[in-house]
Amino acid sequence: MNPYSIRKVRYEELDSCTQLIRECFDTVAQEFQLTIQNCPTNGAFIKLEHLKADWNKGNMMFGLYIDENMAGFMQLEQKGPVVYELEKLAVLPEYRHMGYGLALIQFAVQTVAELSAHKITIGIIEENTRLKKWYQSQGFLHTGTKKFNHLPFTVGFMEINIL
């Protein structure tokens, strides 16, 4: 794993973040045959305006940088007094399976703990068993599923408690 840093992204970087999220989520969109027609909310189709709206809501956004180039991204949204949702966790395909996703999760856990919160939740494509197993290997517990009529997959819910 190359040396890296994780820091809050700046507003001026949101366009770069949008492009990175699209590229990262495109591999999953292809694997699960997601299109802008059948799943317009998937990260593969995210628009800059959506990320700006998340920014304006106060969501925290972080980039993982290698040699000053963004190679990963994640977003934390407060869902309750002690709960944050981890969203848009993304690592560029050429940097996957090198520990950067784990580094982002560890950073998220540390950040949420520093905010005196106790839980991180996530939602994933339930049929993505590889991703589900990966999150479980990081300490996330599967808490349930839900089928939404507007999505072509089942959403799996997971969480990790922070002591």
Phi, psi and omega in degrees: 000128178289155174301143183216168172222153176235130179209163174299140176279154177267154180307321181294345181267358185299326177296316177296321178298317180301314180296318180296314180300315179302312181297317182293316183281345180298324181296321178288320178301318179294315182299322184255014176054045177271138179231169177295336179283317185264351181203063186296343181271357178295147181302336179297341184240015184298144178250152179306321181301325179294315179294322177296321178296318176298319178301313182293336175283350180096009177296141179271132181236134184230143175246146171258124187244134173240122184051043178067006176256132180291125180240350181206166184206152169203160181226140175242128178239127178288126181250349180187179183302327183232018184231133173236145174258131175271122184232154171056033175296122187213137174229132180305143184309322183288351179248007180285156178065029179237003178099000182287325176297317176299318179299320178294319178295315179299321177295319178298316179298315179297315181298314181295321178297319179295337178271008180062028175266166188236358186209143171239131177247157175217158171235134182227170170286112185302325181289349178277077186296328178297314179293319179301314179297323179296313178299320178298323179292343178265003177104001179282142177252138178284127185244354178154180180222162174207137176261122177257135183299331184272000181244142181273020179211170176268138177270129174258138180250138180221159177206160174227133177270141181246125182275000000 
